[in-house]
Amino acid sequence: LRVHTDLPQLAASLCGRRFELVPRPDADVVWCGEHVRDFAPYEEEGAPCVNQLPQESCLTSKDLLHALLDAGPAPPSPWLPEAYSLPQQLPELLQDLQRRAAAA
């Protein structure tokens, strides 16, 4: 089985004769640690299998899950804590921290 991975632990574990570590274009299986954003190459006939599903990052990434729930039609659930994606929401985080400090 020809495997491409960017995870050193997985690469070290595939030591049997049945496995061969290859570049992504030559792989039967692609096992990535990073989220795959473009699934078009994996939807073609004969494309390698990939260890992710389209849009699964909405469920497996805390900031994306929060954004998905926050954008829904219902008001935010009381059990859902505030969450911020720092690259996009640093000013909102600082405002929230200042508001909490003033209220304390």
Backbone torsions as a table, in degrees:
resi	resn	phi	psi	omega
1	LEU	NA	124.1	-179.8
2	ARG	-89.0	121.7	-173.2
3	VAL	-123.4	137.3	169.3
4	HIS	-114.9	133.0	176.9
5	THR	-147.2	149.8	173.8
6	ASP	-104.5	9.6	-178.4
7	LEU	-103.3	112.4	-177.8
8	PRO	-59.2	-36.5	-179.3
9	GLN	-63.9	-41.1	178.9
10	LEU	-67.9	-44.2	179.3
11	ALA	-58.0	-40.4	180.0
12	ALA	-69.1	-26.9	-178.1
13	SER	-81.1	-20.6	-177.7
14	LEU	-88.4	71.8	-173.1
15	CYS	-105.5	-4.2	179.8
16	GLY	-73.5	163.1	180.0
17	ARG	-66.9	-18.9	-178.7
18	ARG	-74.2	-14.3	-174.4
19	PHE	-112.3	141.6	176.0
20	GLU	-134.6	124.3	177.2
21	LEU	-82.1	125.1	-174.5
22	VAL	-135.4	165.0	172.6
23	PRO	-64.7	156.9	-175.9
24	ARG	-51.3	-45.0	-177.1
25	PRO	-62.9	-23.0	-177.2
26	ASP	-98.4	3.2	-170.7
27	ALA	-84.1	149.1	168.6
28	ASP	-88.6	-30.8	-179.7
29	VAL	-132.4	132.2	174.7
30	VAL	-114.6	119.4	-178.7
31	TRP	-119.6	102.9	-173.0
32	CYS	-106.7	146.3	170.7
33	GLY	-86.3	-31.8	178.0
34	GLU	-81.0	152.9	177.6
35	HIS	-69.2	132.1	174.5
36	VAL	-79.2	124.8	-178.3
37	ARG	-100.3	-28.2	-178.6
38	ASP	-114.9	107.0	-177.8
39	PHE	-93.2	-3.3	-177.5
40	ALA	-53.8	-44.6	-180.0
41	PRO	-64.2	-20.9	-177.3
42	TYR	-95.2	-2.4	-179.0
43	GLU	-95.7	-7.6	-178.8
44	GLU	-79.2	155.5	176.8
45	GLU	-61.4	131.3	178.9
46	GLY	81.6	4.4	179.5
47	ALA	-72.0	156.5	178.4
48	PRO	-67.1	155.4	173.1
49	CYS	-76.3	145.5	179.9
50	VAL	-124.8	149.2	-173.3
51	ASN	-82.0	16.4	-178.1
52	GLN	-134.9	165.0	176.3
53	LEU	-114.2	151.2	176.7
54	PRO	-57.0	135.8	177.6
55	GLN	66.4	11.2	179.5
56	GLU	-66.8	-20.9	180.0
57	SER	-61.7	-22.8	175.9
58	CYS	-65.0	-23.0	-179.8
59	LEU	-102.0	-25.9	-173.8
60	THR	-100.7	-9.0	177.5
61	SER	-110.7	125.0	-174.5
62	LYS	-57.4	-44.9	-177.2
63	ASP	-68.6	-34.9	178.6
64	LEU	-73.2	-36.9	176.9
65	LEU	-63.2	-43.3	178.7
66	HIS	-62.5	-44.6	179.6
67	ALA	-62.6	-38.9	178.6
68	LEU	-64.2	-46.4	179.7
69	LEU	-69.0	-36.6	-179.4
70	ASP	-68.7	-30.8	-178.5
71	ALA	-85.3	-3.9	-177.7
72	GLY	-68.5	171.6	-176.8
73	PRO	-72.8	-23.7	-177.6
74	ALA	-90.4	156.7	175.1
75	PRO	-64.5	156.3	-179.0
76	PRO	-57.7	141.6	179.1
77	SER	-70.3	146.3	179.1
78	PRO	-64.5	-23.9	-180.0
79	TRP	-80.9	-10.7	-177.4
80	LEU	-86.1	110.5	-179.9
81	PRO	-72.0	161.7	174.7
82	GLU	-64.6	142.5	177.3
83	ALA	-143.5	145.6	-177.8
84	TYR	-133.0	141.9	170.3
85	SER	-96.2	106.2	-170.4
86	LEU	-56.3	-40.7	179.6
87	PRO	-60.8	-30.2	-177.7
88	GLN	-104.2	-25.4	-168.8
89	GLN	-125.7	27.5	179.5
90	LEU	-60.0	-44.8	179.1
91	PRO	-59.8	-39.6	178.5
92	GLU	-64.2	-40.1	178.1
93	LEU	-62.4	-46.5	-179.6
94	LEU	-63.0	-40.5	177.0
95	GLN	-62.0	-42.3	179.7
96	ASP	-64.3	-42.6	178.5
97	LEU	-63.8	-40.8	177.8
98	GLN	-65.3	-40.4	178.3
99	ARG	-63.4	-41.7	178.5
100	ARG	-66.4	-40.1	179.2
101	ALA	-65.3	-38.8	179.0
102	ALA	-68.4	-33.1	-179.3
103	ALA	-77.3	-20.3	-176.6
104	ALA	-78.6	NA	NA
